[in-house]
Structure formats: C-alpha cells, structure tokens
Amino acid sequence: MDALDPQRFSLLQKVTRTIRDRRMLLGGERVLVAVSGGLDSLSILDILHTLGSDLRLELAVFHFNHRLRPDAGEDAAFVEQVAAHYGAPFFGRSADVAKLTRQGGLSPEEGARKARYEALEEAAVEWGADRAALGHTADDRVETFLLRLLSGAGTRGLSSIPPKRDIYIRPLIDLWRRDLADSWAPSLPFPPRLDSTNLDEDIPRNRVRRRLIPMLEREYNPAVREALLREAELLTGDQALLEELILERAPHFLDRRKDGVSLDLRALKGMGPAEQRRAIQLALELAGIETGFQLIEDIIRKVLGGTSGAGLDLPGGYRAERSYERMAISARHLVAPARGKLLICGEGEHRSRELGLELSVHRMEEIPPTPFKDDPWLATLDADRLRFPLVLRAAREGDRFRPMGLEGSQKVQDFMVNAKVSREERRSAAVLESAGRIVWLVGFRIDDRFKVTPETRQTVSIRAGRMAR
C-alpha cells in the first residue's frame, strides 16, 4: 500500500483491527475469496492481498455464475482475469438458479443464495481452504436488519449478518461502503463491474437500499445507519447468550438423525413461548431449513397443537410430522418403507444394508437369570424352539405375533400403534422369523413362544443395531 495515503492507511487499520478483534485470521491460512466483480468483493480481495505478506495468507478466488443475466458470463471471465492478476487460483462455478428455485420452491433470492453457498463450500473443500472471505460491509448488516425487521424475523434474524461463522469471515463488516468507494476504489487495478440487478427495485433489498434508508436519513435521522448498526450489534450479543442457553438444554429435547432431527414434545411443552420458539428454530437450522417467524408459528399451531399424525410441509422438500409425543423434521424423499430379506444360517455377524440392520448371533449354554427384557435391541431366545435358517425381513401388513407379556396374538401394526411407535419407525420395522413364525419384532418385543423359561436348556442371544444407510 502507499504509505503516503492516509485514507487508505486508516481503512487498512480498521480492517486489520476487525480481523484481530474478531479473531478471523491468525496467520498462515488459505483463504478462498468470493468475488462477484463488484466494488465490495474486489476490495476485499485487494485488501487481503495487501495484508497477505504480513499475515502469510494464501489466496484463491471463487466466482459463481447464477445465469440470471445475459452478461453473467462476462462477469465470470472478468473475475478469472482478476484472479490471474493476483496470481491466485480461480474456482468458477455455474448453475441455472432460476430452474433450481422453481424445483425447490424457493424465492429467486433464497435459491441464488443457497446455490452460491453450496458451490462455495464445495470449492473450499476442493482447495483445502481454512476460511472463505465474503465482502459484506456495515451497509449489508443495516439492510439485512431492516429487511428482517419488516418480515418479523425475531432477535435471531435482527442480529443480522455474523462477522464470523464456521469457515466464513467478513473482514469489511465494520466498514461503510462509502469508505471503500472514497478510500480504496480509486487504487483498484480493475474498475468494478456494475450488476444491473442491483438497480432492480422489484428486489426488496434494492428498495431498502435505494428508497427506505435514504428516506429515513432525510426525514428521521441523518445517522440512522449508525443507529441501526448499534441495534444489530446489541442483538447479536443477546442472541449469542440465548443460543448458548438453548444449546445447553438441547440434549434434553432434541436428537439429530441422518435425515433431520427429532424433538421431544413433552419437553417443548414445558418451555415458555420464547424458549419453545428458539428450540424449534434450532431444530430447523440443524436440518438446514431457512427459518422465519411465521414458519415457526405454523409448526407450533399445526404440529405441536395437533394430534398424532399432524404434519406440515416445509421449504426445501422437508416435512414436520407429529407422532405421539415426538415431532420429526426430515426430508420427505428419505422416508421410505423397509425392503429386503436376509437368511441367517447360524452364529456370527450378519448385515442387511437394505433393512439397515446388523445382527450378532451367539449360542449360550448358560441361562441368564434375567432375559434382558429391558433392552429392546437384545433378544434372548430358547434355542430348542428355533429352526435355522432364521429370516430377517421387512414387516408386512397383516403380520401377527404373540408379544411377550401380553395375552393372545396381535397384528404387528396394532402392537406398534398401541406402543406409540412413530409412523416413520413403523415404516422401517423388521421382523425375525423361524419356520414361518415371527420370533422377534426387532427393537421392540420378542414372541412369547420363544422366550426363556425354567425348562430352557440353552439360549440364542441376538444383538441388533441400526446401520447408517
């Protein structure tokens, strides 16, 4: 940088202070810089390049082509040229965002953001980046604050754009865009490109930027940007404390699963309204679902307030569904009935990827004093009553067995309904058969005809467990 340029020196000091105080970079990192070609992104690349020798940074450039404008390809070529100027590797990605948003049921802005961040994370993994730098400024925080205030986003939304989260850092977050335009833009090696969509006032953010904020400055408070930024900072601190409290309680009400999350409704109903909303918000975020006040209220009213089986379709192909005292938030396309069959000819380890189960089978000469009835995933059976090969298969409609401890036979389906087993678990249920008779409804109850009795001479112990599908 030019040591005689006090404006640029002052700006660089502010960025350095942001990086240091918010612990964005410690030195020696590989940083993937997202560059659209506009002022903010060109500035962050140039600033990090200027700081690179002191911080020992290795930079690469990422660009995403949304294919939403006829000249979008020119932007991509321009950014590739910029990357070459700095001697940085270039990662260009492209997607038909308009098509993706139609298929996913998202707004154009949501679809573009989702596709862009997914591509950025893939590129970061490919290059081995430690951080991904974004060019958001204080203006972006204020605009986001107002947009979310108008949509009723709650304190999480109003806390606005985080300066640092996961791999993402925003070194310009404490600077105003006018500072960049006045102090840094004149010395950029390339003039920023103009994105014509930034002039389209049909886009809510552009209306806030071009109409609402100037009106507030003109008619209410000339320093309204600074005032709103202070509010966002205060809410960020409050939100961090609230998140810490709800995360401490999360193990008591929330379970993570491969296809989503599951919540204990009894625990949720014991919470106050504010805690309850935050618990649901956390569950939605863990499932990767874009949250909002109205969505959370709809879940509380239609799912929590409904009976077993009540459900609600969510953005991105997810669904919230109540089953007795639990609520599952999962991807609809991943919920499928169990399929498949596995022959078990003797002792040893057995696996069925179709059923998602693994079984460990062992004969035992000694008779256990208690037949492990408190562990639903361990079946201890009278060996003399079994006939190998055993058959592990998906439960079918009409299956009947004699649940141990109950009188008479029952349909497997009726047993699970009476036991308040969730609909999703019922769809993936499996049974173990011997000579055509159900020995065990796996993970739930053995058949009374195969239990250990005082006359039992030897047993077969079968331990079952879920496999990752």
NUDO-850337 format. One record per atom (N, C-alpha, C): residue in one letter; x, y, z. Coordinates in steps of 0.1 Angstrom, whole numbers, plus 5000, padded with zeros to 4 digits. Layout:
N
AXYZ
...
***
This chain:
469
M500849885000
M500050005000
M500950125000
D500350244996
D501050364995
D501150425009
A502350435015
A502450485029
A502050625030
L502050705019
L501750845020
L500250875019
D499450775017
D498050785015
D497350765029
P497050865036
P496450845050
P495050785050
Q494250805039
Q492950745039
Q493050595037
R493850555028
R494050405026
R494650345039
F495550405045
F496250355057
F495250345068
S494350445070
S493350435080
S492350325078
L491950305065
L491050205062
L491650065065
L492850055061
L493549925063
L493749895078
Q493949995086
Q494049975100
Q492749925106
K491549975101
K490249935105
K490049785102
V490449745090
V490249605086
V491149515094
T492349565097
T493249485105
T492749465119
R492149575124
R491549565138
R490349475138
T489549475128
T488449385127
T488849235127
I489849205118
I490449075117
I490949025131
R491749115137
R492349085150
R491349065161
D490449165163
D489549165174
D488449055173
R488149025161
R487048915159
R487748785156
R489048775157
R489848655155
R489448585142
M489448655131
M489048595118
M490248525113
L491448575114
L492648515109
L493748525119
L494548415121
L495648415130
L497048425123
G496948405109
G498248405101
G498548265096
G498848265083
G499248135076
G498048065070
E496848125070
E495748055064
E495648055049
R494947955044
R494547955030
R493148015029
V492948125022
V491648195022
V491048195008
L489848145007
L489148144994
L488248274994
V488548364985
V487848494985
V486748484974
A485448514979
A484348514969
A484248654962
V484348644949
V484448774942
V483348774931
S482448874932
S481448884922
S481848974910
G482849064913
G483249164903
G482849304907
G482049324918
G481649454922
G482649514932
L482349634936
L483249714945
L483649634957
D482649584965
D482949524978
D483949404976
S483549314967
S484349194966
S485749214960
L485849314950
L487249344945
L488049414956
S487449484965
S488149554976
S488649454986
I487849354990
I488249265000
I489449174994
L489349144981
L490449064975
L491749154976
D491649274972
D492849364971
D493349394985
I492449414995
I492949435008
I493649315014
L493049195012
L493749075018
L495049045010
H495049084998
H496349074990
H497449164996
T496949285000
T497849385006
T498349335020
L497449275027
L497849225041
L498449085040
G498449025028
G498948885027
G500348855032
S501248945029
S502648925033
S502748925048
D502149025055
D502249025069
D501548915076
L500348865070
L499648755077
L499948625071
R500848625061
R501348495055
R500148415049
L499248495042
L498048435036
L498348375022
E497548265019
E497548215006
E496148235000
L495948304989
L494648344984
L494248264972
A492948234971
A492348184958
A491048264956
V490548264944
V489448334940
V488248244936
F487048274941
F485848194938
F484848294931
H484248244920
H483148324914
H482048224911
F480748274913
F479548194910
F478748264899
N478448194888
N477648254878
N476248194880
H475248284883
H473848244886
H473148224873
R473648274862
R472948264848
R471648344848
L471548444856
L470348524857
L470348644848
R471548684842
R471748794833
R472448754820
P472148824809
P472848794797
P474348814797
D474748914806
D476248944806
D476848874818
A476248774824
A476848704836
A478148634832
G478148574820
G479448514815
G480548604814
E480248734811
E481348834810
E481948864824
D481048864834
D481448884848
D482448774852
A482148644848
A482948534852
A484348544845
A484348584833
A485648604826
A486448714832
F485748824836
F486448934842
F487048894856
V486348814864
V486848774877
V488048674875
E487948594865
E489148504862
E490348584858
Q490148694851
Q491248784847
Q491848844860
V490948884869
V491348944882
V492248844890
A491748724891
A492548624898
A493948604892
A494048604879
A495348584873
A496248704876
H495648824877
H496448944880
H497148924894
Y496448864903
Y496948844917
Y497748714918
G497748634908
G498448514908
G497748414917
A496448424918
A495648334927
A494848224919
P494748104924
P493948004917
P492548054916
F491848014905
F490448054902
F489547934902
F488447954910
F487447844911
F486147904906
G485747884893
G484547924888
G483447824888
R482247854893
R481147764893
R479947834887
S479047744882
S477847794875
S476647704877
A475447764877
A474247684879
A473047764874
D472047694869
D470847764864
D469947784876
V470247894883
V469547924896
V468047934894
A467547994883
A466148014881
A465447874881
K466047774874
K465547634874
K465547574888
L466647594895
L466747534908
L465747594918
T465447724917
T464547784926
T463147734923
R462847714910
R461447654907
R461347514913
Q462347434911
Q462247294916
Q462247294931
G462947384938
G463047374953
G461947454960
G461047524953
G460047604959
G460547724967
L461747784962
L462347894969
L462148024961
S462348134968
S462348264961
S463648274953
P463648354943
P464948374935
P466148414944
E465848504953
E466948544962
E467448424971
E466548344977
E466848234985
E467548124977
G467048094965
G467647994956
G469048034952
A469248164949
A470548204945
A471548194956
R471148234968
R472048234980
R472348084983
K471347994983
K471647854986
K472647794976
A472347814963
A473247754953
A474647814954
R474747944957
R476048004957
R476947954969
Y476247944981
Y476947894993
Y477347744991
E476447664986
E476847524984
E478047514975
A478047594964
A479247584954
A480447634961
L480347744969
L481547804976
L482147694986
E481247624993
E481747525003
E482447414996
E481847374984
E482447264976
E483847304972
A483947424967
A485247474962
A486247494974
A485747534985
A486647544997
A487247405001
V486347305001
V486847175004
V487847124993
E487547154981
E488447104970
E489847164971
W489847294975
W491147364975
W491847344989
G491047304999
G491647295012
G491647425020
A490647515017
A490647645024
A490447635039
D491147725046
D490847735060
D489647835063
R489547935054
R488548035055
R487948075042
A486748125041
A486148175029
A485748325033
A486348415025
A486148555028
A485048615019
L484148685026
L483048755019
L483148905020
G482648975011
G482849125010
G481749205017
H480949145026
H479849225032
H480449335041
T479749445040
T480049565047
T479049605058
A479249715065
A478349755075
A476949785069
D477049835056
D475749865049
D474949745048
D475549635044
D474849505043
D474149465056
R474849485067
R474249455080
R473049535083
V473049665080
V471949755082
V470749715073
E471049685060
E470049645050
E469349515055
T470149425059
T469649295064
T468749315076
F469249395085
F468449425097
F467049485094
L467049575085
L465749635081
L464849535074
L465449455065
L464649355057
L464049255067
R464849215077
R464349115086
R463349175096
L463549305100
L462649375108
L461249385102
L461249415089
L459949425081
L459249285080
S460049175080
S459449045078
S459148975091
G459449045103
G459248985116
G460048865119
A461448885118
A462348775119
A462648735133
G462448825143
G462848785157
G464248825159
T464748805172
T466148855175
T467148785168
R467048655164
R468048585157
R468248655143
G467148685136
G467248755123
G467748895125
L467248965135
L467649105137
L469149125141
S469749015146
S471149025149
S471949035137
S471349015125
S471949045112
S473048955108
I473948995100
I475048915094
I476148895104
P476448775107
P477548755117
P478948785110
P479848855117
P481148885112
P481948755109
K481748655117
K482448525116
K481548415120
R481448305111
R480748185114
R481248075106
D481547965113
D482147845106
D483347885098
I483447865085
I484647895078
I484548045072
Y483348105074
Y483148235067
Y483648355076
I484348445069
I484748565076
I484348685067
R484148795074
R483748915067
R484549035071
P485849045066
P486749145072
P486249295070
L485349315060
L484849455058
L483649495066
I483249405075
I481949415082
I481849545090
D482949605094
D482949725102
D483149855094
L483149835080
L483349955071
L482049985064
W481950115061
W480850155053
W481250155038
R480250125030
R480550115015
R481150245010
R480750365016
R481250485011
R482750505014
D483150435025
D484650435029
D485450365018
L484850255013
L485550185002
L485550264989
A484450324986
A484350404974
A485350524974
D485450584986
D486250704987
D487750674988
S488050564996
S489450545000
S490150434993
W489450334988
W490150214983
W489850204968
A488650234963
A488250204949
A489150274939
P489650404942
P490450474932
P491750394929
S492250314938
S493550254936
S493450104931
L492150054929
L492049914925
L492549904911
P493249784908
P493849764895
P492749744884
F491549714888
F490449694878
F489249774883
P488549844874
P487249914877
P486149814880
P485449824891
P484349734895
P483349724884
R482749604882
R481649594872
R480349624879
L479449674871
L478049704876
L477149594874
D476549544884
D475549434883
D474149504881
S473549494870
S472349564867
S471249524876
T471249404882
T470249364891
T470249444904
N471349514907
N471349604919
N470549724917
L470149754904
L469249864902
L467849834901
D467549704902
D466149654900
D465449674913
E464449764914
E463749794927
E462649704929
D462449604921
D461549494924
D462149404934
I463449404936
I464149324946
I464049394959
P463549334970
P463349404983
P464649474988
R465749404987
R467049464993
R467349594985
N467149604972
N467349724965
N466449834969
R465149804972
R464249904976
R464649964990
V465149874999
V465649925012
V466850005010
R467749965001
R469050044999
R468750174992
R467950174982
R467850294973
R466650384977
R465650334985
R464550414989
R464450435004
L464350325011
L463950335025
L465050405034
I466250355032
I467350415040
I467550565037
P467650605024
P467750755022
P466550825028
M465350775027
M464150845033
M464350855048
L464750755055
L464950755069
L466050865073
E467150865065
E468150965067
E467651105065
R466851125055
R466451255051
R465351305061
E464451225065
E463251265073
E463251235088
Y464151145092
Y464151105106
Y465451125113
N466551065108
N467851075115
N468951065105
P469751165103
P470851165093
P471851045096
A471951005109
A472850895113
A472050765115
V471050745108
V470250625110
V470950495108
R471950495098
R472750375096
R473450335108
E474150435114
E474950405126
E474050355138
A472850415139
A471950385150
A471450235148
L471150205135
L470650065133
L471749965134
L472950005131
L474149915133
L474349885147
R474249985156
R474349965170
R473349865175
E472049885171
E471049785175
E471349645171
A471849635159
A472249495154
A473349435162
E474249515166
E475349475175
E474849425188
L473949505194
L473449465208
L472649335207
L471849325196
L471049205195
L471949085192
T473049105185
T474048995183
T474548935196
G474849025205
G475248985218
G474248915226
D472948965226
D471848905233
D471548765227
Q471648755213
Q471348635207
Q472348525210
A473648565211
A474648475214
A474448405228
L473948495237
L473648445251
L472548345250
L471448385243
L470248295242
L470548165235
E471448175225
E471748045218
E472547955227
E473448015235
E474247935244
E473347865254
L472347935259
L471447875269
L470547765263
I470047785250
I469247685244
I470047565240
L471347585236
L472247475232
L472547385245
E472647445256
E472847375268
E471747275271
R470547315268
R469347235270
R469047145259
A469647165247
A469347085236
A469346935238
P470246875245
P470246725247
P469046675253
H468346755260
H467146715267
H465846715259
F465946775247
F464746785239
F464946745224
L466246735220
L466446725205
L467446615202
D467146535192
D468046425187
D468346455173
R469646445169
R469946465155
R469946325148
R469446325136
R469346195128
R469946225114
K470146115107
K470746125094
K469946215084
D468646205085
D467746275076
D467046395082
G467546445094
G466946555100
G467046555115
V466046595122
V466046605137
V464746555143
S464746515155
S463546475162
S463546545176
L462346595180
L462146675192
L461146605201
D461446615214
D460546565225
D459546665228
L458246645224
L457246745226
L456946775240
R457046665249
R456846695263
R457846795269
A459046785264
A460046885269
A459747025263
L459247035250
L458947155244
L457747225251
K456747145255
K455547195261
K455847255275
G456947205281
G457347255294
G458147385294
M458347435282
M459147565280
M458147675279
G458747795282
G457947925279
G457947945264
P457048035259
P456948065245
P458248105238
A459048185244
A460348235238
A461248115237
E461448035247
E462347915246
E461847815236
Q460547795236
Q459947705226
Q460247745212
R460047875209
R460347915195
R461847895192
R462747925201
R464147915199
R464547765197
A463847675204
A464147535203
A463747485189
I462647525184
I462147495170
I463147555160
Q463447675162
Q464447745153
Q465747675152
L466247625164
L467547545164
L467347425156
A466147355158
A465947225150
A465847245135
L465247355131
L465147385117
L466547415111
E467347495118
E468647525113
E469547405112
L469447315122
L470247195122
L469847105110
A468547115106
A468147035094
A468447115081
G468947235082
G469347315070
G468147385064
I467147415072
I465947485067
I465947635070
E465647715060
E465647855062
E464447895071
T464747965083
T463647985093
T463048125091
G461948145097
G461248265098
G460148265108
F459748375113
F458748385124
F457448305120
Q456948325108
Q455648265105
Q455748115104
L456948065099
L457147925097
L457147855111
I457847915121
I457847865134
I456447865141
E455747975139
E454347985144
E453447875138
D453647855125
D452847745119
D453147605125
I454347585127
I454747455133
I454147435147
I454247545155
I453647545169
I452147515168
R451547585159
R450047575159
R449547445152
K450147405141
K449647295133
K450247165137
V451447165142
V452047035145
V452047005160
L452647105168
L452647085182
L451247085188
G450447175182
G449047185187
G448047075181
G448546995172
G447746895166
G447846755173
T447246655167
T447246525172
T448346445165
S448546315170
S449546235163
S449146215148
G450146235140
G449946235125
G449846365119
A449646475127
A449646615122
A450946645115
G450946715104
G452146745097
G452146875090
L453246925085
L453347045078
L454547035068
D454347065055
D455447065046
D456247185047
L457547175047
L458547285049
L459247315037
P459947425036
P460747455024
P461847355022
G462247345009
G463447255006
G463147105006
G461847065005
G461546925005
G461446855018
Y461346935029
Y461246875043
Y459846875048
R459646805058
R458346795065
R458446785080
A457646855087
A457546835102
A456246755104
E456446645112
E455346555114
E455346505129
R454146515135
R454046465149
R453646325149
S454346255159
S453946115161
S453946095176
Y452746095182
Y452546095197
Y453346205203
E454346175211
E455046285219
E456346325213
R456546295200
R457746345193
R457346405179
M458246495175
M458046565162
M459346545154
A459146485142
A460346465133
A460346575123
I461446635120
I461746725109
I462646655100
S462246605088
S463046525080
S462746555065
A463646505057
A463446515042
A462446415038
R461446465031
R460346375027
R460846255018
H461746285009
H462146185000
H463046075006
L463546095019
L464345995025
L463445895034
V462245925036
V461345845044
V460745735035
A461245615036
A460745505027
A460545375035
P459645295031
P459445165038
P460645075037
A460844995047
A461944905047
A461744795036
R462844745030
R462744645020
R463844545022
G463644425017
G464744335017
G464544215026
K465444105025
K465343985033
K466743935034
L467043875046
L468343825049
L468243685056
L468943585051
L468943445057
L470043445067
I469743395079
I470743375090
I470843235093
C471943175088
C472143025089
C472742975102
G473343065110
G473943025122
G474643145130
E475543115138
E476143215146
E477043305138
G477343425143
G478243515136
G477543655135
E478243735126
E477743875123
E477043875110
H475943935110
H475043945098
H474644085096
R474644125083
R474244265079
R473244265068
S472344355068
S471444385057
S471444535055
R472044575044
R472044715041
R470644765036
E469944675030
E468544715026
E467644755038
L467844665048
L467044695060
L467644785070
G468944815068
G469644905077
G469944845090
L470144705091
L470344645104
L471544555104
E472144535115
E473244435117
E472944355129
L473144225128
L472844135139
L474044055143
S474244035156
S475243945161
S474543835168
V474843705163
V474043585168
V475043495175
H474743455188
H475643365195
H474743265204
R475243135204
R474643035213
R475243055227
M474443025237
M474943035251
M474442915259
E475442845265
E475042735273
E474442775286
E474942885292
E474442925305
E473043005303
I472242995313
I470943055312
I470943185320
P470843305314
P470843425321
P469743435332
P470043495343
P469043505354
P467843595349
T468243705342
T467243795336
T467343795321
P466243775314
P466443765299
P466543895292
F467243995298
F467544125291
F466244195286
K465144175293
K463944235287
K463844385287
D464844445294
D464844595294
D465644655283
D466244565275
D467044615263
D466244565251
P465544655244
P464744605232
P465644565220
W466944595220
W467744555209
W468544425212
L468244365223
L468844235226
L467744135229
A467744025220
A466743915222
A467443795227
T467043745238
T467543615244
T466443515242
L466643405234
L465643315230
L465943175234
D464943095235
D465142945238
D465642885225
A466842835225
A467442775213
A466742655208
D466142575216
D465442455212
D464142485204
R463642605205
R462442635198
R462642705185
L463942735182
L464342795170
L464642695159
R464342735146
R464742645135
R465542735125
F466842705123
F467642775113
F467342725100
P467542805089
P467942945089
P466743035094
L467143135102
L466243245105
L466143335093
V465043405093
V464843505082
V464643645088
L465443735084
L465243875088
L464643945076
R463444005078
R462844075067
R462044195071
A461544275062
A460744395065
A459344345070
A458844415080
A457544385085
A456544415073
R455444325073
R454444335062
R453044355068
E452244415061
E450844435065
E450244295068
G449544285079
G448944155083
G449844065091
D451044095093
D451944015102
D451344015116
R451443895122
R450943875136
R452043805144
F452043835157
F452843765166
F452243775180
R452943705190
R452443705204
R453443775212
P453243905214
P454143985222
P454343935236
M455543915240
M455843865253
M455243955264
G454543895274
G453943975284
G452544015282
L452043995270
L450644025266
L449943895263
E448643895264
E447843775262
E447443775247
G447543655241
G447043635227
G447943705217
S447443685204
S448343745193
S447743885189
Q448643955183
Q448344085178
Q448944105164
K448344195157
K449044245145
K450244325149
V451344305141
V452544385144
V452244535143
Q451444575133
Q451044715132
Q450244765144
D449344685149
D448544735160
D449444745173
F450344645174
F451244655186
F452044785186
M452544825174
M453444945173
M452545065175
V451345065170
V450445185172
V450145195187
N449845085194
N449545095208
N450745135216
A451945095211
A453145135219
A453645275215
K452845345207
K453045485203
K454445495196
V454645395187
V455845405178
V455545495167
S456445585163
S456245685153
S455945615140
R455245685131
R454945635118
R456145605110
E457245695111
E458445665104
E459145535108
E459145515122
E459745385127
E458945265122
R457645285122
R456745175117
R457045135103
R457345235095
R457645205081
R458945135079
S459845145088
S461145085087
S461344955096
A460244915102
A460244795111
A460644665104
A461344585111
A461744455106
A461444345116
V461244225111
V460944105120
V461943995117
L462143905127
L462943795126
L462043665127
E462143585117
E461243465116
E462043335118
S461243235124
S461743095124
S460643005120
A460942935109
A459942845103
A458642915101
G458643035096
G457443105092
G456743175104
R457243165116
R456643235127
R457543345132
I456943455135
I457743575140
I458343545154
V459643555154
V460343535167
V460543665174
W460743775167
W461143905173
W460744015164
L460044115169
L459844235162
L461044325166
V462044335157
V463344375161
V463344515167
G463944525178
G464044655185
G462844685194
F461844595195
F460644615203
F460344505212
R459944385207
R459544285216
R459744145210
I460044045218
I460143905213
I458843845214
D458643735206
D457443655207
D457443565219
D456243555226
D456143485239
D456543335237
R456343285225
R456543135223
R458043105223
F458943205222
F460343175221
F461143235233
K460443275243
K461043325255
K461743215263
V462643265271
V463443175280
V462443135292
T462443005295
T461542955306
T462442875315
P461942825327
P462642735336
P463142605329
E462442565318
E462842445311
E463842465300
T464242585298
T465242615287
T466642555291
R467242495281
R468542425283
R469642515278
Q469442575267
Q470442665261
Q469742785254
T470442895252
T469843005246
T470543055234
V469843135226
V470543205215
V470343355218
S471543425218
S471543565221
S471743645208
I470743735205
I470843815192
I470843965195
R471944025192
R472044165194
R471944235181
A470944335180
A470644405168
A471144555169
G471344615158
G471644755158
G471444815145
R471244945144
R470945025132
R472345045125
M472245035111
M473445075103
M473145215097
A474245285094
A474045415087
A473645385073
R472545435068
R472145405054
R472845485044
***
